[in-house]
Amino acid sequence: MSSPATETNTEQVLAASRLALDPRIEQAKKLILEAVAEHQSSLAEIRGADESLAAEYQQVLDSFGKLRGGNLYFPYLASGIGNGPFVELADGSVKLDLITGIGVHGFGHSDPRLIEAGIEAALCDTVMQGNLQQGVNSVDLVSLLCETANESGAGIDHCFLSTSGAMANENALKIAFQKNFPANRVLAFDHCFAGRTLCLAQITDKAAYRVGLPDTIAVDKLPFFDHKDPEGSTQRAVEALQQHTSRYPGQHALLWMELIQGEGGYYLGHRDFFVALIDEAKKHNIAIIADEVQTFCRTSRPFAFQHFELDQLVDIITIGKISQVCATLFRDDYNPKPGLISQTFTGSTWAILAAQKIVKSLIDDGNFGPDGKNMMLFNHFESGLKAISQKYPSALTGPHGIGGMVAFTPGNGSADAAKAFVGKMYDAGLMSFMAGANPARVRFLMPLGCVTTDHIDIALKIIESVAAEMAS
């Protein structure tokens, strides 16, 4: 919050600065991190559950299922400690976590950098920050996010923090609707996922998420890019957009774009495809929203819109998951009127401090760039999956994805095949999840702050063993 010239004065004046520099705090951090490192050192490989804990563990799972109104997808209750991509469960087992809470735990489990952020957050005056009262660390984070978004001249002026990806997306919708009022329709891709709120469920292309819900907004769908037919799929998408704008002239407020379809099955778009659609949309003053809640920090650049070189073309961007605290970024001409996106909570202090460490660490550790760690890890995973696919083509095809997003199609691509593959890997100690439909896929969201090729090799051995079993 201060320039170098005033830093010394700030340290002298502010009690918070003196607390942060208190040698007892540094000693406490050191002792805590040493204790964590000592106890997590035994969590360096997959292991089965402790039989003596099985009965109690099942009782807790059953009780939790009743309290929450449904059982968990996995019988997963963490003990509270892990070691990078390895996590200990309360039954004593250790899993290799390559789904990371669907992309949330980008630094794995018990990462010392995030523990340190947690200690620093615990010393702050409040747990949560919000519209009425925020700390200087919020200023640091939004400055970092805007600076990172503008690395290639995007011209993004503002950043508003929020507690969830859904809230970030809701804010993006409201900003676009207000700017382009009275336009009230949305353009979005087939098979897209925007969230499960009352409004976002209308954009999300999954009927099951709208059962029993009233209609809230009108959404018109466009076909997504097909890498097998680049020119044809681009033409079809542009023609569909033209048909919608002709049928509802002046009524479309925004074009909602997942540049890489996550929940839809890890389908990648292409720059030419997006540019063609954006050019057509701009003729009708339609806002361009890039939903990066899942893709943020997972491609060759911090933002997927940078990966596809769309820097000057997007108006609003949303991020979440790996960033801990979520955000909506937007150009100055989309700056909303006061009160539109005000929230009691915009994020916890720990999430805000963790977000800074995560983004800075991924940049400083060389995760980005065409030859950065993100792409290197994907290439290694992709190569291994291709080899397994060649050996057991009836059990596994693919892979798909990019960077920290990896997927393959199991068996015949049915939901049952994907669920069975995911379940068998879980039992063997590897965590994954499903995505898409027709075909359904098995996906991974690697913890990019700690995963190595050695961890991927462990995963590949398990995948191959399950593929061999299913092929037989």
VEXPA-149306 format. One record per residue: x, y negated, z of N, C-alpha, C in turn. Coordinates in pm, whole numbers, padded with zeros to 5 digits, always signed. Example, Ala and Ser with C-alpha at 12.3 -4.5 7.8 and 13.67 -1.06 7.14 Angstrom:
BEGIN
+01319+00569+00780+01230+00450+00780+01320+00330+00780+01285+00225+00708+01367+00106+00714+01290-00003+00787
***
This chain:
BEGIN
+00081+00121+00000+00000+00000+00000+00085-00127+00000+00217-00112-00004+00303-00229+00006+00419-00217-00089+00470-00331-00133+00588-00334-00218+00712-00312-00132+00826-00275-00195+00949-00253-00117+00987-00373-00031+00955-00494-00081+00993-00614-00008+00919-00629+00123+00796-00575+00127+00716-00589+00248+00704-00460+00327+00771-00353+00281+00756-00223+00345+00799-00225+00491+00913-00288+00518+00962-00292+00655+00864-00365+00745+00810-00477+00696+00714-00553+00775+00589-00470+00801+00543-00396+00701+00425-00310+00716+00448-00205+00824+00565-00144+00822+00598-00043+00921+00600-00101+01062+00637-00226+01073+00643-00290+01204+00505-00330+01253+00419-00372+01160+00289-00428+01198+00184-00320+01220+00177-00220+01131+00068-00123+01136+00100-00007+01230+00005+00020+01321+00021+00134+01412+00023+00265+01334-00055+00272+01225-00059+00395+01145+00077+00426+01085+00148+00323+01039+00281+00343+00982+00379+00389+01090+00368+00333+01207+00457+00373+01315+00428+00517+01358+00300+00556+01357+00265+00694+01389+00322+00790+01287+00307+00756+01159+00356+00845+01053+00506+00865+01061+00577+00763+01109+00723+00770+01118+00773+00818+01255+00683+00848+01343+00721+00895+01476+00796+01027+01462+00915+01039+01517+00993+01163+01501+00922+01286+01558+00831+01266+01653+00757+01381+01708+00665+01441+01602+00612+01356+01513+00526+01405+01405+00609+01489+01307+00724+01441+01270+00810+01517+01180+00851+01650+01243+00878+01650+01371+00915+01773+01440+00796+01869+01444+00677+01815+01466+00557+01900+01469+00534+01964+01331+00549+01884+01226+00535+01938+01091+00634+02052+01068+00756+02027+01107+00860+02128+01086+00827+02257+01159+00782+02245+01285+00751+02365+01364+00631+02439+01306+00529+02366+01264+00411+02429+01206+00447+02503+01077+00522+02437+00990+00559+02500+00863+00650+02620+00885+00737+02612+00983+00822+02728+01016+00737+02844+01066+00638+02817+01146+00551+02923+01198+00470+02987+01086+00417+02903+00998+00340+02956+00885+00429+03044+00798+00549+02995+00766+00640+03071+00680+00675+03205+00742+00693+03206+00873+00727+03331+00942+00614+03433+00931+00492+03388+00951+00380+03482+00954+00329+03518+00814+00354+03432+00716+00309+03464+00581+00411+03550+00505+00529+03565+00561+00634+03639+00489+00598+03785+00466+00509+03839+00551+00468+03979+00534+00363+03996+00426+00313+03885+00372+00206+03891+00272+00266+03869+00134+00342+03964+00089+00414+03949-00037+00380+04059-00137+00279+04139-00105+00236+04244-00198+00093+04285-00163+00029+04349-00259-00107+04397-00238-00107+04511-00137-00207+04512-00050-00222+04625+00041-00370+04647+00072-00402+04767+00115-00539+04802+00146-00580+04754+00284-00709+04773+00314-00764+04729+00441-00716+04817+00556-00718+04761+00676-00687+04834+00797-00815+04906+00841-00810+05037+00849-00930+05115+00881-00990+05077+01016-00908+05033+01109-00959+04997+01241-01046+04871+01238-01037+04793+01130-01113+04670+01118-01236+04686+01027-01250+04801+00964-01351+04819+00860-01494+04799+00911-01529+04862+01020-01666+04856+01070-01705+04713+01110-01618+04646+01184-01646+04509+01227-01655+04416+01107-01566+04436+01011-01565+04353+00891-01697+04366+00816-01746+04487+00800-01871+04509+00730-01988+04446+00804-01985+04451+00936-02090+04389+01016-02094+04237+00993-01977+04177+00988-01970+04033+00965-02021+04000+00825-01983+04080+00725-02031+04058+00589-02184+04068+00583-02239+04170+00645-02384+04190+00644-02455+04073+00712-02401+04030+00825-02461+03919+00898-02457+03791+00815-02345+03766+00751-02331+03646+00670-02427+03650+00551-02441+03768+00489-02533+03782+00377-02675+03747+00416-02718+03791+00534-02853+03761+00582-02869+03612+00610-02767+03552+00671-02775+03411+00707-02780+03321+00583-02705+03356+00480-02700+03272+00361-02807+03307+00258-02883+03415+00283-02990+03452+00192-02947+03537+00075-02832+03598+00083-02782+03684-00023-02638+03721+00002-02599+03841-00041-02462+03887-00019-02363+03812-00107-02239+03809-00064-02131+03750-00143-02105+03834-00268-02052+03770-00373-02020+03843-00496-01914+03950-00467-01809+03910-00397-01707+04004-00349-01723+04020-00198-01686+04135-00143-01682+04149+00003-01557+04080+00056-01553+03948+00040-01432+03868+00062-01455+03767+00175-01385+03785+00285-01379+03687+00391-01231+03670+00429-01177+03554+00399-01034+03531+00423-01005+03523+00573-00888+03570+00611-00847+03564+00751-00801+03425+00791-00751+03348+00691-00703+03214+00720-00558+03192+00685-00493+03292+00625-00354+03275+00584-00330+03351+00454-00235+03302+00379-00194+03367+00255-00051+03331+00225-00007+03370+00108+00131+03342+00066+00131+03322-00084+00111+03198-00127+00102+03171-00270-00021+03238-00329-00004+03324-00431-00120+03390-00491-00173+03507-00409-00103+03544-00303-00150+03653-00217-00234+03595-00102-00344+03664-00070-00430+03617+00037-00469+03735+00126-00463+03712+00257-00503+03815+00353-00652+03800+00384-00725+03911+00381-00865+03911+00420-00877+03954+00565-00994+03931+00622-01015+03962+00763-01024+04111+00792-01022+04194+00688-01016+04339+00709-00872+04391+00703-00776+04297+00692-00635+04334+00689-00579+04360+00551-00665+04360+00449-00617+04382+00312-00551+04256+00259-00471+04272+00154-00408+04159+00085-00439+04171-00064-00494+04066-00120-00531+04062-00262-00438+03968-00338-00421+03996-00466-00353+03904-00557-00461+03819-00621-00466+03692-00585-00576+03604-00623-00541+03525-00749-00595+03570-00863-00574+03499-00988-00704+03438-01041-00802+03421-00952-00923+03348-00989-00936+03221-00905-00875+03220-00788-00856+03101-00704-00984+03022-00681-01089+03090-00636-01214+03019-00609-01272+02955-00733-01256+03022-00848-01293+02970-00981-01217+02840-01009-01087+02847-00988-00999+02738-01027-00973+02632-00922-01021+02651-00801-01006+02548-00698-00869+02552-00632-00822+02672-00597-00699+02685-00518-00578+02693-00610-00549+02582-00675-00444+02579-00776-00305+02597-00721-00288+02585-00590-00159+02609-00527-00163+02734-00441-00262+02818-00467-00271+02944-00395-00315+02925-00251-00255+03003-00163-00297+03008-00023-00181+02972+00070-00213+02888+00169-00116+02844+00270+00007+02779+00208-00014+02697+00105+00097+02627+00041+00151+02520+00137+00280+02518+00161+00336+02423+00259+00310+02277+00225+00304+02246+00095+00278+02107+00056+00138+02063+00096+00043+02155+00083-00095+02121+00117-00118+02129+00268-00045+02216+00336-00052+02217+00482+00000+02084+00536+00109+02036+00478+00164+01907+00520+00062+01796+00495-00008+01803+00381-00112+01705+00353-00223+01713+00457-00254+01836+00501-00356+01854+00602-00317+01796+00737-00190+01811+00773-00142+01754+00898-00152+01601+00892-00110+01545+00778-00117+01400+00761-00261+01352+00765-00352+01432+00706-00494+01396+00707-00551+01400+00848-00505+01498+00927-00554+01511+01064-00514+01391+01150-00408+01322+01111-00364+01205+01183-00439+01079+01142-00513+01088+01030-00591+00972+00986-00715+00957+01075-00777+00842+01068-00881+00808+01166-01013+00878+01141-01040+00924+01018-01167+00991+00989-01145+01114+00902-01237+01206+00912-01232+01327+00828-01273+01294+00685-01382+01217+00672-01435+01185+00540-01414+01038+00507-01404+01010+00377-01401+00873+00330-01520+00852+00236-01566+00728+00226-01685+00705+00147-01700+00563+00102-01822+00533+00055-01848+00405-00007-01820+00287+00086-01858+00300+00212-01847+00187+00303-01708+00174+00364-01642+00288+00390-01511+00285+00454-01417+00384+00386-01311+00332+00326-01210+00416+00262-01072+00378+00312-00977+00470+00293-00840+00445+00336-00751+00408+00219-00631+00363+00251-00538+00323+00145-00498+00442+00058-00511+00566+00113-00475+00683+00031-00572+00702-00086-00695+00652-00074-00787+00656-00188-00737+00567-00300-00682+00452-00263-00626+00360-00363-00511+00427-00436-00426+00495-00359-00311+00563-00419-00357+00670-00518-00462+00746-00482-00507+00855-00568-00571+00802-00696-00663+00707-00687-00728+00659-00809-00626+00590-00900-00526+00525-00840-00419+00465-00922-00342+00572-00997-00311+00682-00926-00238+00793-00989-00320+00855-01101-00449+00877-01078-00533+00940-01180-00548+00851-01303-00568+00722-01282-00579+00631-01397-00447+00622-01473-00339+00613-01399-00206+00608-01463-00181+00734-01545-00215+00849-01490-00195+00975-01560-00286+00984-01683-00409+00940-01670-00502+00944-01783-00458+00853-01896-00383+00749-01864-00343+00651-01964-00202+00672-02018-00146+00790-01996-00010+00818-02041+00008+00795-02191-00097+00819-02268-00089+00803-02414-00183+00694-02464-00207+00596-02378-00283+00479-02418-00432+00497-02428-00490+00576-02338-00634+00603-02346-00719+00480-02314-00669+00392-02230-00747+00274-02195-00856+00300-02094-00831+00394-02002-00926+00424-01896-00899+00328-01780-01000+00251-01742-00979+00143-01645-01019+00179-01503-01114+00273-01486-01173+00293-01355-01181+00440-01318-01185+00466-01188-01193+00602-01136-01274+00599-01008-01381+00680-01003-01467+00688-00884-01461+00830-00829-01424+00844-00703-01409+00975-00640-01543+01030-00595-01553+01163-00588-01674+01229-00540-01638+01365-00481-01732+01423-00409-01703+01545-00334-01715+01672-00413-01775+01668-00532-01791+01791-00610-01788+01761-00758-01760+01864-00838-01764+01848-00982-01903+01814-01031-02004+01871-00968-02142+01840-01006-02172+01693-00982-02125+01638-00870-02149+01497-00842-02073+01409-00940-01951+01449-00975-01874+01374-01075-01950+01373-01208-02009+01487-01243-02085+01495-01368-02214+01414-01361-02282+01419-01247-02403+01338-01230-02369+01189-01245-02258+01148-01186-02218+01008-01199-02191+00971-01344-02127+01063-01418-02100+01037-01559-02230+01019-01637-02328+01104-01609-02458+01093-01675-02523+00957-01646-02524+00919-01520-02589+00794-01482-02520+00674-01547-02387+00677-01550-02312+00568-01612-02349+00555-01759-02353+00668-01830-02384+00666-01973-02529+00624-01999-02621+00676-01919-02762+00641-01938-02784+00491-01912-02724+00439-01806-02744+00297-01776-02686+00209-01885-02566+00245-01932-02501+00164-02037-02584+00164-02165-02641+00278-02201-02709+00291-02330-02861+00292-02319-02914+00244-02206-03059+00232-02190-03119+00149-02304-03234+00190-02360-03328+00293-02313-03305+00433-02371-03193+00456-02439-03164+00591-02489-03163+00690-02372-03227+00805-02389-03242+00897-02276-03223+01044-02312-03168+01070-02429-03145+01209-02469-02995+01241-02461-02965+01370-02452-02827+01418-02440-02797+01514-02555-02678+01504-02609-02625+01602-02704-02521+01686-02631-02530+01818-02644-02436+01907-02577-02419+02034-02661-02313+02109-02633-02282+02228-02711-02359+02350-02662-02385+02440-02754-02434+02572-02716-02336+02635-02617-02390+02710-02523-02311+02787-02425-02230+02699-02329-02267+02572-02318-02191+02485-02228-02236+02504-02083-02152+02459-01993-02184+02461-01850-02149+02324-01792-02248+02258-01732-02226+02126-01674-02245+02126-01523-02320+02224-01471-02347+02231-01329-02486+02286-01303-02524+02289-01174-02651+02350-01137-02745+02253-01064-02717+02125-01065-02812+02031-01005-02938+02028-01091-03041+01962-01040-03168+01957-01111-03151+01900-01251-03064+01801-01265-03041+01738-01395-02942+01818-01479-02831+01856-01419-02726+01925-01494-02770+02063-01542-02864+02124-01471-02914+02255-01514-02981+02246-01651-03028+02127-01688-03089+02110-01821-02982+02112-01931-02863+02063-01899-02753+02062-01997-02688+02199-02005-02669+02263-01890-02609+02396-01886-02694+02493-01966-02628+02563-02058-02701+02650-02151-02720+02789-02092-02793+02795-01983-02824+02923-01921-02963+02915-01861-03058+02984-01924-03198+02974-01884-03221+03017-01740-03142+03113-01691-03161+03164-01556-03143+03055-01451-03061+02953-01482-03035+02846-01386-03149+02744-01383-03248+02759-01473-03359+02663-01477-03493+02725-01438-03491+02851-01399-03615+02918-01361-03680+02845-01243-03805+02805-01262-03878+02738-01156-03848+02591-01140-03763+02534-01225-03727+02393-01214-03803+02310-01315-03840+02188-01280-03906+02099-01377-03806+02043-01477-03854+02009-01595-03769+01942-01693-03737+01802-01644-03611+01762-01661-03570+01629-01614-03517+01542-01728-03434+01598-01815-03383+01521-01929-03394+01606-02056-03396+01540-02169-03405+01609-02298-03265+01633-02352-03237+01757-02388-03104+01796-02435-03115+01861-02572-03035+01815-02665-03029+01873-02800-02893+01940-02817-02893+02062-02866-02771+02143-02870-02704+02141-03008-02571+02150-03002-02485+02157-03121-02404+02285-03116-02379+02349-03230-02292+02467-03229-02149+02427-03197-02078+02515-03127-01939+02488-03090-01845+02533-03200-01721+02494-03188-01618+02526-03287-01595+02676-03296-01581+02725-03417-01552+02866-03442-01415+02875-03510-01317+02931-03437-01181+02935-03492-01171+03025-03615-01271+03112-03634-01273+03198-03753-01325+03124-03876-01393+03013-03854-01449+02933-03963-01440+02785-03926-01320+02730-03921-01302+02592-03874-01383+02489-03952-01370+02491-04084-01439+02390-04165-01590+02409-04161-01633+02534-04173-01776+02562-04173-01842+02526-04042-01777+02561-03930-01837+02531-03799-01838+02382-03773-01736+02310-03822-01735+02165-03806-01849+02102-03885-01867+02148-04007-01974+02094-04091-02111+02121-04029-02129+02241-03977-02258+02275-03917-02287+02191-03793-02184+02166-03715-02203+02085-03594-02237+01940-03629-02167+01885-03727-02195+01748-03770-02336+01738-03828-02374+01835-03908-02508+01834-03966-02615+01844-03857-02590+01926-03755-02685+01937-03645-02697+01804-03570-02584+01738-03548-02587+01607-03482-02667+01507-03565-02645+01509-03696-02717+01418-03785-02867+01445-03782-02905+01572-03777-03047+01607-03771-03111+01556-03643-03039+01571-03531-03093+01525-03403-03108+01373-03400-03006+01301-03449-03013+01155-03446-03116+01102-03546-03143+01177-03653-03247+01137-03748-03386+01161-03689-03399+01272-03617-03528+01306-03557-03561+01212-03440-03455+01170-03365-03475+01083-03248-03385+00960-03261-03414+00873-03357-03325+00758-03381-03312+00667-03259-03186+00639-03223-03157+00548-03113-03187+00603-02975-03217+00733-02966-03258+00789-02837-03150+00869-02766-03035+00890-02829-02928+00968-02766-02831+00876-02693-02816+00900-02564-02727+00816-02482-02584+00868-02480-02567+01001-02494-02432+01056-02475-02414+01190-02544-02289+01218-02574-02245+01349-02624-02161+01413-02515-02211+01524-02460-02144+01594-02349-02052+01701-02408-01922+01690-02381-01826+01780-02443-01740+01853-02342-01750+01985-02342-01645+02068-02281-01545+02095-02393-01425+02047-02379-01325+02065-02486-01279+02210-02493-01284+02277-02381-01263+02422-02373-01379+02477-02293-01457+02564-02350-01573+02616-02279-01527+02717-02175-01546+02682-02048-01501+02768-01939-01599+02878-01908-01712+02842-01847-01814+02941-01814-01865+03011-01939-01858+02944-02052-01907+03002-02177-01823+03115-02231-01698+03130-02181-01616+03241-02225-01477+03206-02272-01427+03085-02238-01292+03041-02274-01274+03027-02424-01364+02951-02483-01355+02917-02625-01289+02781-02638-01188+02771-02725-01115+02647-02747-01175+02570-02864-01184+02439-02846-01220+02354-02957-01098+02318-03040-01114+02222-03129-01005+02178-03215-01017+02027-03236-00905+01958-03247-00908+01813-03259-00994+01767-03376-00975+01828-03493-01052+01784-03611-01202+01800-03589-01241+01906-03521-01381+01932-03490-01436+01820-03401-01363+01788-03295-01409+01685-03202-01412+01547-03269-01310+01516-03347-01303+01386-03412-01421+01367-03508-01454+01472-03583-01567+01463-03676-01697+01433-03603-01719+01500-03490-01841+01477-03412-01841+01339-03347-01726+01300-03292-01717+01170-03225-01739+01057-03324-01680+01068-03443-01698+00965-03545-01846+00948-03580-01916+01058-03592-02059+01052-03624-02137+00996-03507-02103+01038-03384-02173+00990-03266-02154+00840-03246-02034+00790-03274-02004+00649-03254-02088+00560-03347-02131+00614-03460-02218+00537-03551-02350+00501-03483-02385+00579-03380-02512+00560-03311-02492+00510-03167-02372+00457-03139-02340+00403-03005-02361+00506-02894-02326+00629-02922-02341+00738-02826-02214+00749-02743-02228+00754-02612-02112+00767-02523-02050+00906-02536-01919+00913-02527-01846+01039-02536-01796+01076-02397-01849+01187-02344-01809+01235-02211-01731+01364-02225-01613+01368-02165-01531+01490-02160-01541+01551-02022-01605+01667-02013-01620+01738-01886-01496+01824-01865-01408+01779-01773-01282+01848-01746-01277+01902-01603-01392+01935-01550-01395+01987-01413-01313+02116-01403-01318+02201-01506-01241+02325-01502-01106+02314-01571-01095+02229-01672-00973+02225-01753-00865+02132-01698-00900+02044-01604-00802+01947-01555-00676+02016-01503-00563+01972-01554-00429+02020-01517-00400+02163-01565-00480+02218-01656-00462+02357-01696-00415+02376-01841-00400+02266-01916-00353+02278-02054-00209+02228-02063-00168+02188-02182-00032+02137-02200-00014+01995-02149-00126+01931-02116-00122+01795-02062-00210+01791-01937-00195+01690-01851-00280+01684-01733-00430+01687-01767-00468+01615-01873-00607+01613-01918-00619+01687-02052-00727+01762-02068-00748+01833-02195-00771+01735-02309-00829+01618-02282-00847+01522-02391-00712+01474-02444-00609+01477-02359-00474+01445-02404-00417+01560-02488-00445+01683-02446-00400+01800-02521-00454+01796-02664-00580+01752-02681-00641+01746-02813-00624+01610-02880-00545+01522-02818-00514+01390-02873-00640+01310-02903-00725+01301-02803-00850+01225-02815-00848+01101-02725-00728+01054-02694-00711+00951-02591-00795+00826-02614-00800+00778-02737-00873+00655-02764-01021+00679-02796-01066+00803-02789-01200+00837-02837-01299+00871-02726-01251+00906-02608-01343+00942-02499-01374+00818-02415-01496+00812-02364-01539+00698-02283-01542+00729-02134-01581+00852-02101-01597+00893-01962-01538+01032-01947-01466+01057-01838-01405+01188-01812-01438+01229-01670-01467+01357-01651-01488+01409-01516-01385+01516-01486-01337+01518-01361-01240+01620-01320-01283+01681-01187-01226+01798-01156-01257+01862-01029-01176+01989-01010-01228+02078-00928-01170+02207-00896-01027+02194-00844-00927+02207-00928-00787+02208-00883-00750+02078-00812-00820+01970-00842-00787+01840-00782-00842+01824-00641-00916+01922-00590-00973+01919-00454-01083+01813-00441-01049+01688-00447-01151+01584-00458-01178+01564-00607-01303+01536-00641-01341+01524-00782-01351+01377-00820-01366+01350-00950-01366+01210-00992-01432+01193-01127-01483+01072-01148-01535+01028-01276-01451+00908-01320-01388+00919-01436-01306+00811-01490-01378+00751-01611-01365+00618-01630-01442+00556-01738-01378+00423-01780-01414+00384-01903-01366+00259-01958-01438+00141-01894-01379+00023-01908-01436-00094-01844-01574-00129-01898-01599-00105-02028-01731-00139-02082-01839-00042-02035-01800+00063-01962-01897+00154-01901-01903+00135-01749-01840+00030-01699-01843+00004-01555-01988-00022-01513-02045+00061-01424-02188+00050-01394-02220-00069-01303-02349-00099-01298-02396-00204-01208-02383-00156-01064-02366-00249-00969-02347-00210-00828-02459-00119-00777-02419-00015-00704-02515+00074-00641-02547+00200-00718-02515+00205-00847-02555+00320-00928-02486+00448-00882-02358+00440-00848-02284+00562-00811-02227+00553-00670-02293+00478-00585-02251+00469-00445-02282+00599-00372-02189+00645-00288-02206+00770-00214-02157+00755-00071-02224+00820+00024-02177+00819+00163-02038+00883+00172-02023+01000+00109-01892+01068+00105-01837+01062-00038-01713+01019-00054-01646+01032-00183-01532+01133-00175-01508+01186-00057-01406+01289-00045-01352+01296+00097-01301+01413+00135-01235+01424+00265-01093+01370+00254-01042+01322+00365-00907+01267+00365-00805+01372+00324-00824+01497+00370-00732+01604+00331-00737+01627+00180-00858+01630+00123-00870+01652-00020-00802+01540-00099-00816+01416-00052-00756+01302-00120-00603+01311-00116-00548+01343+00002-00402+01356+00013-00352+01477-00064-00428+01587-00060-00388+01708-00134-00388+01681-00284-00487+01608-00332-00495+01578-00475-00369+01506-00524-00322+01411-00444-00200+01340-00483-00081+01436-00494-00066+01522-00394+00046+01616-00396+00035+01713-00513-00087+01759-00543-00107+01856-00650-00071+01795-00785-00126+01679-00816-00101+01617-00946+00047+01580-00960+00103+01519-00856+00245+01481-00863+00335+01603-00876+00305+01709-00801+00389+01829-00805+00384+01895-00942+00266+01906-01001+00255+01969-01133+00331+01888-01238+00327+01757-01225+00403+01672-01319+00553+01688-01295+00595+01678-01169+00738+01682-01137+00799+01820-01159+00718+01926-01143+00770+02062-01156+00770+02113-01301+00731+02028-01394+00740+02066-01535+00630+02157-01585+00509+02145-01527+00398+02229-01574+00344+02185-01709+00368+02059-01746+00307+02008-01868+00408+01998-01982+00355+01980-02102+00435+01979-02223+00416+02108-02300+00445+02107-02430+00425+02228-02512+00506+02347-02464+00617+02322-02395+00701+02430-02342+00701+02429-02188+00602+02365-02129+00594+02357-01985+00548+02487-01921+00544+02489-01789+00511+02610-01715+00371+02661-01748+00275+02570-01764+00139+02616-01795+00135+02702-01919+00198+02654-02024+00195+02727-02151+00285+02851-02144+00396+02842-02073+00485+02957-02057+00415+03071-01985+00344+03037-01877+00272+03140-01803+00163+03203-01887+00092+03121-01964-00011+03175-02052+00049+03269-02156+00159+03227-02217+00222+03310-02320+00264+03446-02264+00314+03445-02141+00356+03571-02078+00235+03660-02052+00129+03603-01999+00006+03678-01972-00054+03728-02103-00057+03640-02202-00115+03676-02333-00040+03793-02396+00092+03788-02390+00173+03895-02449+00143+04028-02382+00134+04028-02249+00104+04151-02177-00034+04205-02207-00134+04117-02217-00270+04161-02248-00280+04216-02390-00208+04155-02482-00208+04206-02619-00152+04347-02625-00047+04371-02550+00012+04505-02548-00086+04607-02491-00158+04569-02385-00258+04660-02328-00372+04683-02426-00412+04578-02496-00520+04589-02595-00483+04684-02707-00359+04678-02750-00314+04768-02856-00312+04913-02809-00284+04932-02681-00276+05067-02626-00414+05124-02595-00505+05034-02549-00640+05078-02512-00745+04986-02577-00755+04989-02709-00845+04896-02778-00992+04913-02743-01032+05030-02699-01172+05049-02663-01206+04991-02526-01104+04960-02449-01126+04908-02313-01104+04759-02300-01027+04700-02393-00989+04560-02375-00952+04501-02510-01007+04384-02542-00967+04310-02661-00943+04164-02622-00871+04094-02707-00833+03956-02677-00682+03947-02674-00627+03855-02597-00690+03768-02499-00736+03634-02558-00791+03550-02471-00842+03419-02509-00798+03317-02404-00812+03190-02440-00783+03084-02344-00661+03003-02379-00610+02932-02281-00495+02846-02297-00441+02809-02160-00312+02789-02147-00253+02742-02022-00293+02828-01904-00351+02764-01803-00390+02836-01682-00522+02907-01691-00582+02909-01811-00711+02975-01833-00689+03095-01925-00712+03215-01871-00685+03339-01945-00808+03428-01936-00845+03491-02049-00960+03581-02048-00940+03691-02150-01013+03802-02130-01019+03908-02230-01159+03967-02231-01192+04034-02339-01322+04098-02353-01309+04244-02315-01383+04290-02214-01373+04430-02171-01470+04519-02249-01423+04634-02290-01509+04735-02352-01593+04679-02464-01724+04701-02457-01816+04655-02561-01862+04510-02541-01806+04442-02443-01840+04302-02420-01971+04282-02347-02027+04387-02291-02151+04373-02216-02123+04320-02077-02228+04265-02014-02213+04217-01877-02178+04332-01783-02233+04450-01809-02203+04566-01725-02055+04604-01734-02001+04599-01858-01859+04633-01876-01770+04533-01804-01805+04404-01813-01725+04300-01747-01733+04315-01595-01853+04339-01545-01870+04354-01401-01793+04475-01349-01797+04585-01426-01725+04706-01384-01575+04682-01383-01523+04613-01486-01379+04586-01494-01335+04498-01378-01413+04393-01350-01382+04302-01240-01383+04377-01107-01483+04463-01089-01494+04539-00964-01379+04635-00942-01340+04704-01048-01229+04800-01036-01097+04728-01008-01077+04613-01068-00955+04537-01039-00955+04486-00896-01070+04442-00850-01079+04396-00711-01043+04508-00614-01098+04625-00639-01068+04740-00552-00918+04773-00554-00853+04746-00668-00709+04771-00680-00625+04656-00626-00693+04545-00587-00620+04435-00525-00603+04311-00610-00666+04306-00728-00652+04190-00818-00785+04119-00832-00787+03988-00807-00910+03910-00813-00923+03838-00947-01040+03856-01009-01075+03790-01134-01222+03754-01126-01282+03717-01239-01425+03688-01240-01475+03700-01383-01605+03686-01401-01667+03699-01533-01689+03560-01594-01710+03560-01725-01747+03438-01798-01815+03478-01927-01901+03391-01977-01960+03412-02108-02066+03519-02112-02125+03532-02230-02226+03634-02256-02228+03661-02406-02240+03789-02441-02245+03829-02583-02129+03774-02667-02004+03798-02632-01963+03896-02531-01938+03833-02393-01952+03915-02291-01907+03877-02157-01757+03902-02148-01690+03818-02074-01545+03830-02062-01500+03833-01917-01379+03883-01898-01313+03879-01768-01213+03764-01773-01216+03679-01672-01130+03560-01676-01043+03546-01551-00935+03470-01572-00842+03435-01464-00818+03284-01468-00806+03225-01352-00765+03085-01338-00646+03085-01243-00529+03091-01301-00408+03112-01223-00378+02996-01129-00319+03023-01012-00274+02918-00922-00142+02858-00974-00154+02756-01056-00041+02707-01133+00069+02645-01049+00040+02613-00924+00143+02556-00839+00233+02658-00773+00203+02789-00790+00285+02889-00720+00301+03020-00796+00220+03046-00897+00226+03175-00965+00353+03184-01050+00406+03306-01060+00525+03332-01141+00496+03446-01238+00587+03468-01330+00571+03580-01424+00575+03714-01350+00644+03719-01236+00644+03843-01157+00504+03875-01106+00432+03773-01063+00295+03795-01018+00206+03840-01135+00227+03780-01250+00150+03819-01368+00178+03964-01404+00303+04006-01390+00339+04145-01421+00268+04243-01327+00253+04205-01200+00177+04289-01107+00033+04300-01154-00024+04187-01195-00162+04187-01245-00176+04273-01370-00080+04264-01459-00087+04341-01584-00084+04491-01559-00008+04534-01459-00005+04677-01426-00143+04725-01380-00210+04642-01300-00344+04678-01253-00443+04676-01368-00434+04575-01453-00524+04567-01568-00507+04689-01657-00382+04728-01680-00358+04844-01766-00412+04972-01703-00399+04986-01572-00449+05107-01507-00602+05115-01516-00668+05002-01502-00813+04998-01514-00855+05022-01659-00781+04965-01753-00811+04988-01895-00798+05135-01930-00693+05196-01879-00673+05341-01906-00787+05423-01850-00833+05386-01728-00944+05458-01668-01072+05441-01747-01099+05318-01791-01221+05292-01865-01218+05350-02006-01099+05356-02065-01086+05414-02198-01110+05565-02196-01078+05625-02083-01094+05771-02072-01238+05811-02039
***
